[in-house]
Amino acid sequence: MTTLQSVPALGTHPASGTLPSRAETRDQLSRATYDLLVIGGGILGISTAWHAAQSGLRVALVDAGDFAGATSSASSKLLHGGLRYLQTGAVKLVAENHFERRAVSREVAPHLANPLTFYLPVYKGGPHGAAKLGAGVFAYSALSAFGDGVGHVISPARARRDVPELRTDDLKAVAVYRDDQMNDARMALMTVRAAVDAGAVVLNHAAVTGLRFTRGRVTGAELKDSTDGTEFGVDARLVLNATGPWVDHLRKMEDPNAAPSIRLSKGAHLVLKRTRPWRAALATPIDKYRITFALPWEDMLLLGTTDEEYEGDPADVAVTEADTAQILDEAAFSIRDQQLSRDLITYSFAGLRVLPGGPGDTSKAKRETVVSEGRGGMLSVAGGKWTTFRHIGRTVMNKLAALPGHPLAEDMEPMDRLPRKLPLPGIANPDAVAHRLLVDAPAPGPRMAPDTARHLATHYGSLAFDIARLANEDPALAERVHPDAPEIWAQVAYARDHEWAVSADDVLRRRTTLTIRGLATDEVRDGVEKLLAHRD
């Protein structure tokens, strides 16, 4: 491993074009009156800020933690149409999801998404038969206009070649369909960059301590920078509450008598080392409505998810022993025991789905987005799916345009007059980027390792060349952060100077994959913290 004693000397001179300091950003936020203040840096808030800035509004975005620091980086990492929604007859919803999925994976962010083949095993005595699942995956592919091929059924022997740990006892057939997957934290961060490129001012690790009111209307927020305790405020003509699981907490700041508007469902996941390569994912039916996934992701295996009502503090959500046992037990329906050893677990995480309030089983609840207006004029948005994050941003903007009195309509471009498939920063063919990174290395000095080139290409797109430039200028930054991972120290310096990383967790959990791989050792964490300390 890199000798970390040398790390503090790295990257002490930030590159040109780096972000303004937090003090400069706080000053900018406190001096202006914004058209829209978005509170909440999960993907709903980020997408809304992006679309609002595109429309010409003056936009500010703040979050108490890191961007995508909660549920938005704790998803199943899928861009999908939602096969299980066909069970409830939600044909239009699935078609809309497919449209958004394909737009993101092919035109908006092909550098951050990749296609994934899914195998849906049909076991003797299972909740669904081969004919039903075969018809289901055919209909699913039809709703995407067969853009990813035709859903069909294959033999267990064929499936076993692609998924070597597939359990074949009592396996009758395997249905096949296709969706896409992503690194959710990286996708969210690139959307933040897009919002800033469009003119938004953003600040993470800035918690709302109170709301500002003018004649009974919410006109801003009081904030506290958690990095140094600095208190400041932001004025805005309109405030959007996009705080996810905390949405009702902020609504009570607006109106202490506000009734609960949402309920929460916990989804837990496990990450394991793979014993052998997988060329497809498994989507195994557990009952009539639930599916458990086994997804090859970031050279690991991602298992999950659970779906149970959660009533505790959102900040305390965590994977319990019961969650772990449930995920492993359900995975064992279709995966052989050697791949499910607890010794292979590197990480676990849990997120909270925000569902409309009301009774009923959370696994059957609709994943719809709800936009409401409080008595103080604050808008609150909650719910929805990662796949439709762009659609949610447009939905909120249409709501803003239609508000009584049209307070912002005259200052914003209508959504139907803006590009519908504006790409995220770094858009490029990842294969071409990886090739360039390998062949364009400077003559003196070592070439970039193939796994690092591929990692950079699929997490940054063409922005990977900026990281390669840092590594070329300082050989120490070209070294791996951990010998068992593709990340290099240049990514840490880049996260500090260009991606709003403040803490080691920001870097290790969301800017890179080191925590998820189980490689965020004390030594690695110490090196990251030292490098972050040289911000100025």
C-alpha positions in Angstrom: 0.0 0.0 0.0 1.0 3.6 -0.5 3.2 5.0 2.3 0.6 7.3 3.8 3.2 9.4 5.6 3.8 11.1 2.2 0.1 11.9 1.7 -0.1 15.3 3.5 2.3 16.8 0.9 0.0 15.8 -2.0 -2.3 18.2 -3.7 -1.5 21.2 -1.5 -2.0 23.5 -4.4 -5.6 23.2 -5.7 -5.9 23.1 -9.4 -7.4 26.0 -11.4 -11.1 26.0 -11.6 -11.6 24.5 -8.2 -14.8 25.2 -6.2 -15.2 28.3 -4.1 -14.5 27.9 -0.4 -17.3 27.1 2.0 -17.0 30.6 3.5 -17.3 32.1 0.0 -20.3 30.0 -0.7 -22.0 30.9 2.6 -21.4 34.6 1.8 -22.9 34.2 -1.6 -25.9 32.4 -0.2 -26.5 35.0 2.5 -26.2 38.1 0.3 -28.8 37.2 -2.4 -32.5 36.6 -2.5 -33.1 33.4 -4.5 -36.1 32.5 -6.5 -36.0 29.0 -5.1 -34.3 27.5 -2.1 -34.2 23.7 -2.2 -33.7 22.1 1.2 -32.5 18.5 0.7 -29.7 17.2 -1.4 -31.1 13.8 -2.2 -31.9 13.0 -5.9 -35.3 14.7 -5.7 -33.9 18.0 -4.5 -30.9 17.8 -6.8 -33.0 17.1 -9.9 -35.4 19.9 -9.0 -32.5 22.3 -8.6 -31.0 21.2 -11.9 -34.3 21.7 -13.8 -35.0 25.0 -12.0 -31.6 26.4 -12.8 -32.1 25.3 -16.5 -35.4 27.2 -16.5 -33.6 30.5 -15.6 -34.5 30.7 -11.9 -31.9 31.8 -9.3 -31.5 28.6 -7.3 -29.9 27.6 -4.0 -29.6 24.0 -2.7 -28.5 23.0 0.8 -28.4 19.7 2.7 -27.7 18.9 6.3 -25.4 16.1 5.3 -23.6 15.2 2.1 -25.3 15.2 -1.3 -27.0 11.8 -1.7 -25.8 11.1 1.8 -28.9 9.1 2.9 -31.4 7.1 0.9 -30.2 8.3 -2.5 -26.9 6.4 -2.1 -28.6 3.4 -0.4 -30.7 2.1 -3.3 -30.5 -1.1 -5.2 -28.5 0.8 -7.9 -31.0 0.1 -10.6 -32.5 2.0 -13.4 -35.5 -0.1 -14.2 -39.0 -0.2 -15.5 -40.3 -2.1 -12.4 -41.2 -5.6 -13.5 -43.2 -6.2 -10.3 -45.5 -3.3 -11.1 -47.1 -5.5 -13.9 -48.5 -7.6 -11.1 -50.7 -4.6 -10.1 -51.7 -3.7 -13.6 -49.6 -0.5 -13.7 -48.8 -0.8 -17.4 -48.6 2.9 -18.0 -46.2 3.4 -15.1 -43.9 0.6 -16.4 -43.9 2.2 -19.9 -43.1 5.6 -18.4 -40.3 4.1 -16.3 -38.8 2.4 -19.3 -38.8 5.7 -21.2 -36.9 7.4 -18.4 -34.6 4.4 -17.9 -33.6 4.4 -21.6 -33.2 8.1 -21.7 -30.8 8.2 -18.8 -28.8 5.1 -19.8 -28.5 6.0 -23.5 -28.6 9.8 -23.8 -28.3 11.5 -20.5 -25.7 9.5 -18.7 -24.4 6.5 -20.8 -21.1 7.0 -19.0 -22.7 6.3 -15.6 -25.1 3.5 -16.5 -24.7 0.1 -18.0 -27.1 -2.6 -19.3 -27.6 -5.7 -17.1 -29.2 -9.0 -18.0 -31.6 -10.4 -15.4 -32.4 -14.0 -14.9 -35.7 -14.8 -13.1 -35.6 -18.4 -11.9 -38.7 -20.6 -11.8 -38.5 -23.2 -9.2 -40.9 -26.1 -8.5 -43.4 -24.9 -5.9 -42.5 -21.2 -6.5 -45.0 -18.4 -6.5 -45.1 -18.1 -10.3 -45.0 -20.6 -13.2 -42.7 -20.6 -16.2 -45.5 -19.7 -18.6 -46.6 -16.7 -16.5 -43.1 -15.4 -16.0 -42.3 -15.9 -19.7 -45.4 -13.9 -20.7 -44.5 -11.3 -18.1 -40.9 -10.7 -19.3 -42.2 -10.6 -22.9 -44.8 -7.9 -21.9 -42.1 -6.1 -20.0 -39.8 -5.9 -23.0 -42.7 -4.9 -25.2 -43.4 -1.9 -23.0 -39.8 -0.7 -23.7 -40.6 -1.1 -27.5 -38.2 -4.2 -27.5 -35.3 -1.7 -27.3 -33.4 -4.2 -25.1 -34.4 -7.4 -27.0 -37.3 -9.7 -26.4 -38.0 -11.2 -23.0 -37.8 -15.0 -23.2 -37.2 -18.2 -21.3 -34.0 -20.2 -21.3 -32.8 -23.5 -19.8 -31.3 -23.9 -16.3 -28.0 -25.1 -17.9 -27.7 -22.0 -20.1 -28.3 -19.7 -17.1 -25.8 -21.6 -15.0 -23.1 -20.7 -17.5 -23.6 -17.0 -16.8 -24.4 -17.3 -13.1 -22.1 -20.1 -11.8 -23.5 -19.9 -8.2 -27.1 -20.4 -9.4 -29.0 -23.1 -7.4 -30.3 -25.7 -9.9 -32.2 -28.0 -7.6 -35.9 -28.0 -8.6 -35.1 -25.3 -11.2 -37.6 -25.7 -14.0 -36.8 -22.7 -16.3 -35.3 -19.2 -16.3 -37.0 -16.1 -17.7 -34.8 -13.4 -19.1 -35.2 -9.6 -19.3 -32.9 -6.5 -19.3 -32.7 -3.3 -17.3 -29.8 -1.0 -16.4 -27.7 -0.3 -13.3 -25.7 2.6 -11.9 -23.6 3.9 -9.1 -26.3 6.0 -7.4 -23.9 8.2 -5.5 -22.0 9.1 -8.6 -25.1 9.7 -10.6 -26.4 12.1 -8.0 -23.1 13.9 -7.8 -23.0 14.4 -11.5 -26.5 15.9 -11.3 -25.3 18.3 -8.7 -22.5 19.3 -11.1 -25.1 19.8 -13.8 -27.2 22.0 -11.5 -24.1 24.1 -10.7 -23.2 24.3 -14.4 -26.7 25.7 -15.0 -26.2 28.4 -12.3 -27.3 26.9 -9.0 -25.4 27.6 -5.8 -25.0 24.5 -3.6 -23.7 23.7 -0.1 -23.7 20.4 1.7 -23.2 19.9 5.5 -25.4 22.9 6.2 -28.4 22.1 8.4 -31.6 24.0 8.6 -32.1 25.3 12.2 -35.3 27.3 11.4 -37.4 28.8 8.7 -37.7 32.5 7.8 -41.1 34.1 7.6 -42.5 37.3 6.1 -46.1 38.0 6.9 -46.8 34.4 7.6 -45.1 33.1 4.4 -41.9 31.0 4.4 -39.3 33.1 2.7 -36.0 31.4 3.6 -34.1 29.4 6.2 -31.6 29.7 9.0 -28.7 27.4 8.6 -25.6 26.1 10.5 -22.5 24.9 8.8 -21.7 21.6 10.6 -18.0 21.8 9.6 -17.3 24.9 11.7 -20.5 26.0 13.4 -21.0 29.1 11.3 -24.6 30.3 11.3 -26.1 32.1 8.3 -29.3 32.5 6.4 -30.8 32.3 2.9 -33.7 34.4 1.6 -35.9 33.0 -1.1 -39.2 33.8 -2.8 -40.1 30.1 -2.5 -38.8 27.2 -0.4 -39.0 23.6 -1.5 -38.8 20.9 1.2 -37.2 17.9 -0.4 -35.8 16.3 2.7 -37.0 12.8 2.0 -37.6 10.9 5.3 -37.4 14.2 7.2 -40.1 15.9 5.1 -42.6 16.0 8.0 -39.9 17.3 10.4 -39.5 20.4 8.2 -43.2 20.7 7.6 -43.6 21.0 11.4 -41.1 23.9 11.4 -43.6 25.6 9.0 -46.7 24.6 10.9 -46.4 22.8 14.3 -49.9 21.4 13.7 -49.1 19.8 10.4 -50.4 16.2 10.2 -48.0 13.4 9.1 -48.0 13.1 5.3 -45.8 10.1 4.7 -44.8 6.7 6.0 -41.4 5.0 5.6 -40.3 1.6 4.5 -36.8 0.3 5.2 -34.8 -1.4 2.5 -31.6 -3.1 3.6 -28.8 -4.5 1.4 -25.7 -6.6 1.8 -22.5 -6.4 -0.3 -20.4 -9.5 -0.6 -17.2 -10.5 -2.4 -17.9 -12.7 -5.4 -16.5 -16.2 -5.4 -16.7 -16.3 -9.3 -17.6 -13.9 -12.1 -21.2 -13.3 -12.8 -22.4 -12.2 -16.3 -26.1 -11.7 -15.3 -28.1 -10.7 -12.2 -30.8 -12.8 -10.4 -34.3 -11.5 -9.7 -35.9 -14.2 -7.6 -39.6 -14.1 -6.7 -40.2 -14.5 -3.0 -43.9 -14.2 -3.0 -46.6 -12.8 -5.3 -45.4 -9.2 -5.0 -41.8 -9.3 -3.7 -38.5 -10.0 -5.6 -35.1 -10.4 -4.1 -32.1 -9.3 -6.2 -28.6 -10.6 -6.5 -26.7 -8.0 -8.6 -23.1 -8.1 -9.9 -22.0 -4.5 -9.1 -18.6 -2.8 -8.7 -16.9 -6.2 -8.9 -19.0 -7.3 -5.9 -22.4 -8.9 -5.3 -25.2 -6.8 -4.0 -28.1 -8.6 -2.3 -31.5 -7.3 -1.2 -33.7 -5.7 -0.5 -36.1 -5.9 2.5 -39.3 -4.0 2.6 -40.8 -3.3 6.1 -42.4 -0.3 7.7 -40.1 1.9 9.7 -41.2 4.2 12.5 -37.9 5.3 14.1 -35.6 8.3 13.6 -34.5 8.3 10.0 -31.0 9.1 11.1 -30.8 5.8 13.0 -31.8 3.5 10.1 -29.3 0.6 9.9 -29.0 -3.0 8.9 -29.9 -5.3 11.8 -29.1 -8.9 12.4 -32.7 -9.8 11.4 -32.2 -7.9 8.1 -29.0 -9.8 7.4 -30.6 -13.2 8.2 -33.6 -12.4 6.0 -31.5 -11.3 3.0 -29.3 -14.3 3.2 -32.2 -16.7 3.7 -34.1 -15.2 0.7 -31.0 -15.2 -1.5 -30.5 -18.9 -0.7 -33.7 -19.7 -2.7 -31.6 -19.3 -5.8 -27.9 -19.0 -4.8 -25.6 -21.8 -3.6 -24.4 -21.7 0.0 -20.7 -21.0 -0.7 -21.5 -17.6 -2.2 -23.6 -16.7 0.9 -21.0 -17.1 3.6 -21.1 -14.3 6.1 -17.3 -14.1 5.8 -17.8 -12.7 2.3 -19.8 -9.7 3.5 -17.9 -6.5 3.1 -20.6 -3.9 3.8 -24.3 -3.4 4.5 -26.5 -0.4 4.1 -30.1 0.6 4.5 -32.3 3.3 3.1 -35.8 4.6 3.6 -38.4 4.6 0.9 -40.8 7.5 1.3 -44.4 6.4 0.7 -47.7 8.3 0.7 -49.3 8.1 4.1 -52.1 5.5 4.6 -52.7 1.9 5.6 -51.6 -1.3 3.8 -48.6 -3.4 3.1 -45.6 -1.3 2.2 -44.5 -3.8 -0.5 -47.7 -3.1 -2.4 -47.7 0.7 -2.0 -47.3 2.8 -5.1 -44.0 4.6 -5.5 -45.6 7.9 -6.5 -44.4 11.4 -6.0 -46.5 13.7 -3.9 -46.2 17.5 -4.1 -48.0 19.6 -1.4 -48.2 23.2 -0.3 -48.2 24.1 3.4 -50.0 26.9 5.2 -46.8 29.1 5.0 -46.5 28.5 1.2 -43.6 26.0 1.5 -43.8 23.3 -1.1 -42.9 19.7 0.0 -42.1 16.9 -2.4 -41.7 13.3 -1.3 -41.7 9.8 -2.8 -40.8 8.5 -6.2 -38.2 6.3 -7.8 -34.5 6.8 -8.7 -35.3 5.8 -12.3 -37.6 8.7 -12.8 -35.5 11.4 -11.2 -35.6 13.7 -14.2 -39.4 13.3 -14.5 -39.8 14.2 -10.9 -37.8 17.4 -11.4 -40.0 18.4 -14.3 -43.1 17.6 -12.3 -42.1 19.9 -9.5 -41.3 22.6 -12.0 -44.7 22.3 -13.6 -46.2 22.6 -10.1 -44.2 25.8 -9.5 -45.4 27.3 -12.7 -49.0 26.6 -11.8 -49.0 28.0 -8.2 -51.8 30.5 -7.4 -50.7 34.0 -8.4 -47.9 32.5 -10.5 -45.1 33.9 -8.4 -42.3 32.4 -10.4 -43.9 31.6 -13.8 -42.9 34.9 -15.4 -39.3 34.3 -14.5 -38.9 30.7 -15.7 -38.8 29.0 -19.0 -41.6 26.5 -19.4 -40.5 22.9 -19.2 -41.8 22.0 -22.6 -39.4 24.6 -24.1 -36.3 23.1 -22.5 -34.2 20.1 -23.8 -35.8 16.9 -22.5 -32.6 14.9 -22.6 -29.9 17.3 -21.6 -26.8 15.1 -20.8 -25.0 15.1 -17.5 -21.4 16.3 -17.2 -18.7 13.9 -18.6 -20.9 12.3 -21.2 -18.7 10.0 -23.3 -18.3 6.4 -24.4 -16.7 4.8 -21.4 -14.9 2.3 -23.6 -13.3 5.1 -25.6 -12.3 7.0 -22.4 -10.7 3.9 -20.9 -8.8 3.2 -24.1 -7.5 6.8 -24.2 -6.5 6.6 -20.6 -4.4 3.5 -21.3 -2.7 4.7 -24.5 -2.2 8.4 -23.8 -0.1 8.0 -20.7 3.1 10.2 -20.8 6.2 8.5 -22.0 8.2 8.7 -18.7 6.4 7.1 -15.8 4.1 4.1 -15.4 1.0 3.5 -17.5 -2.4 3.5 -15.8 -3.6 0.0 -14.7 -6.5 -1.3 -16.9 -8.8 -1.7 -13.9 -8.2 1.9 -12.8 -8.8 3.2 -16.4 -12.0 1.3 -16.6 -13.1 2.5 -13.1 -12.4 6.1 -13.9 -14.2 5.9 -17.3 -17.4 4.4 -15.8 -17.5 6.8 -12.8 -16.4 10.1 -14.4 -16.8 9.8 -18.1 -14.6 12.3 -19.9 -13.9 14.0 -16.6 -11.6 11.1 -16.0 -9.0 13.0 -18.1 -8.9 15.7 -15.4 -8.0 13.0 -12.8 -5.4 11.5 -15.1 -3.9 14.9 -15.5 -3.5 15.2 -11.7 -1.9 11.8 -11.6 0.5 12.7 -14.4 1.5 15.9 -12.6 2.2 14.2 -9.3 3.2 10.6 -9.4 2.2 10.1 -5.8 -1.4 10.8 -6.8 -1.2 8.0 -9.4 -0.8 5.4 -6.7 -3.7 3.2 -5.5 -5.4 4.2 -2.3 -5.6 0.5 -1.4 -3.9 -2.3 -3.3 -7.2 -4.2 -3.7 -9.2 -1.4 -5.3 -8.9 0.5 -8.6 -9.1 4.0 -7.0 -6.1 6.3 -7.0 -5.2 9.2 -4.7 -5.9 11.7 -7.5 -9.6 10.9 -7.0 -9.3 12.1 -3.4 -7.7 15.3 -4.4 -10.3 15.7 -7.2 -13.2 15.0 -4.7 -11.8 17.7 -2.4 -11.4 20.4 -5.1 -14.2 19.7 -7.5 -16.8 17.5 -5.8 -17.7 19.1 -2.5 -16.1 16.4 -0.4 -15.6 17.5 3.2 -15.2 14.3 5.3 -13.5 11.0 4.8 -17.0 9.4 4.5 -17.8 11.7 1.7 -14.8 10.4 -0.2 -14.8 6.7 0.9 -18.5 6.0 0.8 -19.9 8.3 -2.0 -17.1 9.7 -4.2 -15.4 6.3 -4.4 -16.3 2.7 -3.6 -13.7 1.9 -0.9 -16.1 1.7 2.0 -18.5 -0.6 0.1 -15.6 -2.9 -0.8 -14.7 -3.1 2.9 -11.4 -1.3 2.3 -11.8 1.9 4.3 -9.2 0.9 6.8 -7.9 3.2 9.5 -4.8 3.7 7.5 -6.7 4.6 4.3 -9.1 6.9 6.3 -6.2 8.7 7.9 -4.6 9.3 4.5 -7.8 10.7 3.1 -8.3 13.0 6.0 -4.8 14.3 5.7 -5.3 15.0 2.0 -8.7 16.7 2.6 -7.0 19.0 5.2 -4.9 20.6 2.5 -8.0 22.1 0.9 -6.7 25.7 1.1 
